[in-house]
């Protein structure tokens, strides 16, 4: 298993790219159908970066970081379902509640699809993403604050 500091090097890369793209896209959010249809090439690429890094970070946290954190704080996780792990994270004040994580997962699932004939769906899911990003990064920060590197 990777050392926990190695795992967090990966999360740091994702987090930096998310913040980079969010900073450069702040002027287009909330995004509308009109804005979707008139994105510059640079804005489009930044949205691609944002959606990809959000998805990668959310997956990585779910598949690697949660287990590493729970192990480090002495929680028994063998055989636990994801909801059980989320409940432990909630009790440890890492995550507000388990339903938040499933909302983040649903957003990740939506943004992984293209909606070329439905710009209103694209705008809706990108706006949901923009609101969700601080929540995802807050969960990561909560874990980082409790980790012994």
C-alpha positions as CSV (number, residue, x, y, z in Angstrom):
1,X,0.0,0.0,0.0
2,X,1.2,3.5,-0.8
3,X,2.3,5.7,2.1
4,X,-0.2,8.2,3.1
5,X,2.0,11.1,2.1
6,X,2.3,9.6,-1.4
7,X,-1.5,9.5,-1.7
8,X,-1.8,13.1,-0.7
9,X,0.7,14.2,-3.3
10,X,-1.8,12.9,-5.8
11,X,-4.7,14.8,-4.1
12,X,-2.6,17.9,-4.1
13,X,-2.1,17.8,-7.9
14,X,-5.9,17.4,-8.4
15,X,-6.7,20.1,-5.9
16,X,-4.2,22.6,-7.5
17,X,-5.7,22.0,-11.0
18,X,-9.2,22.4,-9.7
19,X,-8.4,25.7,-8.0
20,X,-6.4,26.9,-11.1
21,X,-9.4,26.2,-13.4
22,X,-12.0,27.6,-10.9
23,X,-10.0,30.8,-10.6
24,X,-9.9,31.3,-14.3
25,X,-13.6,30.4,-14.8
26,X,-15.1,32.5,-12.0
27,X,-16.4,35.1,-14.4
28,X,-18.6,32.6,-16.3
29,X,-20.4,31.1,-13.3
30,X,-23.2,30.7,-12.9
31,X,-23.1,29.5,-16.4
32,X,-26.1,29.8,-18.7
33,X,-27.1,28.2,-22.0
34,X,-25.9,31.2,-23.8
35,X,-22.5,31.1,-22.2
36,X,-22.3,27.3,-23.0
37,X,-22.9,28.0,-26.6
38,X,-20.3,30.8,-26.7
39,X,-17.4,29.3,-24.8
40,X,-14.0,30.3,-26.0
41,X,-11.5,27.5,-26.7
42,X,-9.7,28.3,-23.5
43,X,-12.8,28.3,-21.4
44,X,-13.8,25.0,-22.9
45,X,-10.4,23.5,-22.0
46,X,-10.6,24.9,-18.5
47,X,-14.0,23.3,-18.0
48,X,-12.5,20.0,-19.3
49,X,-9.7,20.4,-16.7
50,X,-12.2,21.2,-13.9
51,X,-14.6,18.3,-14.6
52,X,-11.8,15.8,-15.1
53,X,-9.9,16.7,-12.0
54,X,-13.1,16.8,-9.9
55,X,-14.0,13.3,-11.1
56,X,-10.5,12.0,-10.5
57,X,-10.3,13.6,-7.0
58,X,-13.7,12.3,-6.0
59,X,-12.8,8.8,-7.2
60,X,-9.4,8.8,-5.6
61,X,-10.8,10.0,-2.2
62,X,-13.4,7.3,-2.3
63,X,-11.1,4.5,-3.4
64,X,-7.9,5.4,-1.6
65,X,-8.0,8.3,0.8
66,X,-10.9,7.3,3.0
67,X,-9.4,3.9,3.7
68,X,-6.0,5.3,4.4
69,X,-7.4,7.9,6.7
70,X,-9.7,5.5,8.6
71,X,-6.8,3.0,9.0
72,X,-4.5,5.7,10.3
73,X,-7.0,6.8,13.0
74,X,-7.4,3.2,14.1
75,X,-10.8,2.4,12.6
76,X,-11.6,-1.1,11.5
77,X,-12.7,-1.0,7.9
78,X,-12.2,-4.6,6.6
79,X,-15.5,-5.7,5.1
80,X,-17.2,-2.4,5.5
81,X,-19.5,-1.0,2.8
82,X,-19.0,2.5,1.5
83,X,-22.0,3.7,3.5
84,X,-20.4,2.3,6.6
85,X,-17.1,4.1,5.9
86,X,-19.1,7.3,5.2
87,X,-20.9,6.9,8.5
88,X,-17.5,6.6,10.3
89,X,-16.3,9.7,8.5
90,X,-19.4,11.5,9.6
91,X,-18.8,10.5,13.2
92,X,-15.3,11.8,13.0
93,X,-16.6,15.1,11.6
94,X,-14.8,14.7,8.3
95,X,-18.0,14.8,6.2
96,X,-21.2,16.6,7.0
97,X,-23.3,13.6,6.2
98,X,-23.2,10.5,4.0
99,X,-25.8,11.8,1.6
100,X,-23.4,14.7,0.7
101,X,-20.9,12.2,-0.6
102,X,-23.6,10.5,-2.7
103,X,-24.6,13.9,-4.1
104,X,-21.0,14.5,-5.1
105,X,-20.9,11.1,-6.7
106,X,-24.0,11.9,-8.7
107,X,-22.6,15.2,-9.9
108,X,-19.4,13.3,-10.9
109,X,-21.6,10.9,-12.9
110,X,-23.4,13.7,-14.7
111,X,-20.3,15.6,-15.7
112,X,-18.7,12.5,-17.1
113,X,-21.3,12.6,-19.9
114,X,-21.5,14.9,-22.9
115,X,-24.8,16.6,-23.6
116,X,-24.2,18.1,-27.1
117,X,-27.9,18.5,-27.9
118,X,-28.9,19.7,-24.5
119,X,-27.0,22.8,-23.5
120,X,-29.4,23.5,-20.6
121,X,-28.4,20.1,-19.1
122,X,-24.8,21.0,-19.5
123,X,-25.3,24.3,-17.8
124,X,-27.3,22.7,-15.0
125,X,-24.6,20.1,-14.2
126,X,-21.7,22.6,-14.5
127,X,-23.4,24.9,-12.1
128,X,-24.0,22.0,-9.7
129,X,-20.3,21.1,-10.0
130,X,-19.2,24.7,-9.3
131,X,-21.2,24.6,-6.0
132,X,-20.0,21.1,-5.2
133,X,-16.2,21.8,-5.6
134,X,-15.8,23.7,-2.3
135,X,-17.6,20.9,-0.5
136,X,-15.3,18.2,-1.9
137,X,-12.2,20.3,-1.1
138,X,-13.5,20.9,2.4
139,X,-13.8,17.1,3.0
140,X,-10.2,16.7,1.7
141,X,-9.0,19.6,4.0
142,X,-10.7,18.0,7.0
143,X,-8.8,14.8,6.4
144,X,-5.5,16.6,5.8
145,X,-6.0,18.4,9.1
146,X,-6.2,15.1,11.0
147,X,-3.4,13.2,9.2
148,X,0.0,12.5,10.6
149,X,2.4,12.7,7.6
